[in-house]
Amino acid sequence: MARSPLTAHHPAHALHLVLHDVRHVYDDDGVAVEALRGISLEIGRGEFVAVLGQSGSGKSTLLHVMGAMDRPVSGSVMLAGRDLTQLDEEARTAVRRREIGFVFQFFNLLPTLDLLENVMLPALLAGANTGEARARALELLKSVGLAALAGRRASGLSGGERQRGAIARALVNEAPLILADEPTGNLDRHAGGEIVRLLRSLPAARGTTVVLATHSPQVAEAADRLITLEDGRIASDRPTGAREDTTAREETTRDRGPA
């Protein structure tokens, strides 16, 4: 398998996610739709990767397969050295709870819970006690600028606040992989920009691997690497200007040496 553009030039990135010849078909009112047609790719730990494509290109299905939500009809999906396609449903559920954080376009905050309770919930489901879950959730809400709104329900939050809360929820179990499916799709430009900047900060701040699916070329270019999907196939896979800017800054810092 050919190396990805980023891992090929940055060997310090240990492989986190490896897909080989992944194919997936789903039923649409009795019609078989081939959503993924032989996807092979590698993603290193701490990469920020955007998957760009129009509606029907397969990008959401790809994230569902990466996140052990859907099982492909063939191929392998290796997460931290384990093939998700070979795990039973109980093991796949454990992986989703502890190793993957999900961020969705429509936030999916539970309306009957306040923001703090929403962020705590995945930790409680993963076995944390109430005190530990509360402490983790409060720290994350502080980190995304929402500590003052911890007691509000989703109906009292703006779209951008809901999505920042959803990102905090995705991080509460310290998941090393975040999958974000159109996280800016329901937001205005300003709020969307805040969400992209927050996601972009995660690899450096936490070592988190981030895979973002979007239909927006502008959002995709904020990642370090851009994979374009067309009709369930990878049409291109390249570093972005954001990666080149980061690399240039790192090289300048090394050249200058310590202050």
C-alpha positions in Angstrom: 0.0 0.0 0.0 1.3 3.4 -0.9 2.1 5.7 2.0 -0.1 8.7 2.6 1.3 12.1 1.8 1.8 13.0 5.5 3.0 9.7 6.9 5.4 9.3 4.0 7.2 12.5 4.8 6.7 12.5 8.6 7.8 9.0 9.9 7.3 10.2 13.5 3.6 9.7 12.9 2.8 6.2 14.1 0.0 4.7 12.1 -3.4 5.0 13.9 -5.9 4.0 11.3 -5.3 1.8 8.2 -8.0 0.9 5.7 -7.4 -1.7 3.0 -9.7 -2.2 0.0 -12.8 -1.3 2.0 -16.1 -1.7 0.2 -19.5 -1.0 1.6 -23.0 -1.4 0.2 -26.2 -0.3 1.8 -29.9 -0.8 1.0 -31.9 2.3 -0.2 -35.5 1.2 -0.5 -34.6 -2.1 -2.0 -31.8 -0.7 -4.2 -28.2 -1.7 -3.4 -26.0 1.4 -3.2 -22.2 0.9 -3.4 -21.1 3.7 -1.1 -17.4 2.7 -0.8 -15.5 1.2 -3.7 -12.1 -0.2 -2.6 -10.9 2.5 -0.2 -7.3 2.1 1.0 -5.6 4.8 3.2 -3.4 5.3 6.2 -3.8 8.0 8.9 -1.0 8.7 11.4 -1.5 9.5 15.1 -2.0 13.2 15.6 -3.0 13.9 12.0 -5.8 16.3 11.1 -7.3 14.9 8.0 -10.3 16.3 6.0 -12.4 14.2 3.8 -14.0 16.4 1.1 -16.9 15.3 -1.1 -20.4 16.2 -2.3 -23.5 14.5 -1.0 -23.4 10.9 -2.0 -19.7 10.7 -2.4 -19.3 8.3 0.5 -17.7 10.6 3.1 -20.2 10.0 5.9 -20.2 6.2 5.2 -16.4 6.3 5.4 -16.5 7.9 8.9 -19.1 5.4 10.0 -16.8 2.6 8.9 -13.8 4.2 10.6 -15.8 4.6 13.8 -17.1 1.0 14.0 -20.7 2.2 13.5 -21.0 0.3 10.2 -19.3 -3.0 9.2 -18.0 -2.9 5.6 -18.9 -5.8 3.3 -15.2 -6.4 2.6 -11.8 -5.1 3.4 -10.1 -4.4 6.7 -10.2 -1.4 9.1 -7.3 -1.4 11.5 -7.5 0.9 14.5 -4.4 0.9 16.7 -3.5 -2.5 15.3 -6.9 -4.2 15.6 -9.2 -5.0 12.8 -12.6 -3.5 13.6 -14.3 -5.8 11.1 -13.4 -8.8 13.1 -14.7 -7.7 16.4 -18.1 -8.7 17.8 -20.7 -6.1 18.5 -19.9 -5.9 22.2 -16.2 -5.3 21.5 -17.1 -2.7 18.8 -19.4 -0.9 21.3 -16.5 -0.8 23.8 -14.2 0.7 21.1 -16.8 3.4 20.3 -17.2 4.3 23.9 -13.5 4.5 24.9 -11.4 5.1 21.8 -13.5 7.2 19.4 -15.3 10.5 19.9 -18.0 11.5 17.5 -19.1 15.0 16.5 -22.2 15.4 14.3 -23.7 18.1 12.2 -26.8 18.4 14.4 -25.0 18.2 17.7 -27.1 15.4 19.1 -27.2 16.9 22.6 -30.0 15.3 24.7 -32.7 18.0 25.3 -33.6 16.7 28.8 -30.1 17.1 30.1 -28.1 20.3 30.7 -24.8 20.8 29.0 -22.7 19.5 31.9 -24.8 16.3 32.0 -24.6 15.8 28.3 -20.8 16.0 28.4 -20.7 13.7 31.5 -22.8 11.0 29.9 -20.2 9.2 27.7 -17.9 9.0 30.8 -20.6 7.5 32.9 -21.5 5.0 30.2 -17.8 4.0 30.0 -17.8 3.2 33.8 -16.5 6.5 35.4 -18.1 7.4 38.7 -20.1 10.6 39.0 -17.4 12.7 40.6 -14.8 11.7 38.1 -17.2 12.3 35.1 -18.2 15.7 36.5 -14.6 16.8 37.0 -13.6 15.8 33.5 -16.7 17.4 32.0 -16.2 20.7 33.8 -12.5 20.9 32.8 -13.5 20.3 29.1 -16.3 22.9 29.2 -13.8 25.3 30.6 -11.3 24.5 27.8 -13.9 25.2 25.1 -15.2 28.4 26.8 -18.5 27.1 28.1 -18.0 26.7 31.8 -20.4 29.5 32.6 -23.1 27.7 30.5 -22.8 24.3 32.1 -26.2 24.4 33.6 -28.1 25.3 30.4 -30.0 22.9 28.3 -29.3 22.8 24.5 -32.4 24.9 23.8 -30.7 27.8 25.5 -27.5 27.6 23.6 -26.5 29.0 20.2 -25.5 26.6 17.4 -21.8 27.3 17.9 -22.1 26.7 21.7 -23.9 23.4 21.1 -21.2 22.2 18.8 -18.4 23.3 21.2 -20.3 21.3 23.8 -20.5 18.3 21.5 -16.7 18.5 21.0 -16.2 18.5 24.8 -18.5 15.5 25.0 -16.4 13.7 22.3 -13.3 14.3 24.4 -14.6 13.4 27.8 -13.2 9.8 27.6 -9.9 11.1 26.3 -10.5 9.3 23.0 -7.4 9.3 20.8 -9.6 9.6 17.6 -12.2 12.2 16.8 -14.5 11.7 13.9 -16.4 14.9 12.9 -19.1 14.6 10.3 -20.0 18.0 8.8 -19.4 19.7 12.1 -19.8 23.2 10.5 -22.7 22.3 8.2 -25.4 23.8 10.5 -23.5 26.9 11.6 -22.9 30.4 10.3 -19.4 31.3 9.0 -18.2 32.8 12.2 -19.3 29.9 14.4 -18.1 27.4 11.9 -14.6 29.0 11.9 -14.5 28.7 15.7 -15.3 25.0 15.5 -12.6 24.4 12.8 -10.0 26.2 14.9 -11.0 24.2 18.0 -10.6 20.9 16.0 -7.4 22.1 14.5 -5.9 22.7 18.0 -6.5 19.1 19.2 -3.6 17.3 17.6 -1.0 19.7 19.1 -2.7 20.1 22.4 -3.8 16.5 23.0 -2.1 14.3 20.4 -5.6 13.6 19.1 -6.2 12.2 15.6 -9.0 14.2 13.9 -10.8 13.1 10.7 -13.4 15.7 9.5 -15.9 15.1 6.7 -17.1 18.2 4.8 -18.5 19.4 1.5 -16.8 22.8 2.0 -13.4 23.2 0.3 -12.6 26.1 2.6 -13.2 24.0 5.7 -11.2 21.1 4.2 -8.2 23.3 3.5 -7.9 24.1 7.3 -6.7 20.5 7.8 -3.2 19.2 7.3 -4.2 16.7 4.7 -7.1 16.6 2.2 -8.7 13.4 0.8 -11.3 14.0 -1.9 -13.9 11.3 -2.5 -15.9 10.9 -5.7 -18.4 8.1 -6.1 -17.0 6.1 -3.2 -13.4 6.3 -4.5 -10.4 8.4 -3.5 -9.9 10.9 -6.2 -7.0 12.7 -4.6 -5.0 12.7 -1.4 -2.6 15.6 -0.7 -1.1 17.9 2.0 -2.8 21.3 2.3 -1.5 24.8 2.6 -2.1 24.5 6.3 0.3 21.7 6.6 2.9 23.5 4.5 2.5 26.6 6.7 3.0 24.6 9.8 6.0 22.8 8.4 7.6 26.1 7.4 7.1 27.5 10.9 8.6 24.4 12.5 11.6 24.6 10.2 12.1 28.3 11.0 12.0 27.6 14.7 14.6 24.8 14.4 16.9 27.0 12.3 16.7 29.8 14.9 17.5 27.4 17.7 16.6 28.1 21.3 16.1 31.7 22.3 
